[in-house]
Amino acid sequence: MTRVELYQNKPRQSSWKGLFFFMIACMILAMGFFVFRYYYQTTIKIEAPTEKLGQKVVIHLPNGQKVFTYENLIFEKDGKTYYKGERNTIDLTGGTVDYQDWE
């Protein structure tokens, strides 16, 4: 090897191979992340607690109206009968409770 060849600028090898493997590794890592995230979110199940409502009842009010409800939603306080719903309370005093299976 001559002195000219020794100090002559040699063409550098491009690192396409390294860049290609880096891109493939990033894609595999991203796909693994999304697959793990999808699997993790599908295993989470949120279930509402079940309420025991009791038997179905029909309350016949003195004015002729009917109230269809469940037995455990009716309570008595100070001699009066009340219906306790999710957002309201209705006074059912004077009505007769009839245990019927309604649809």
Salt bridges, closest charged atoms under 4 A:
ASP98 OD2 - HIS60 NE2 3.77
ASP101 OD1 - LYS56 NZ 3.57
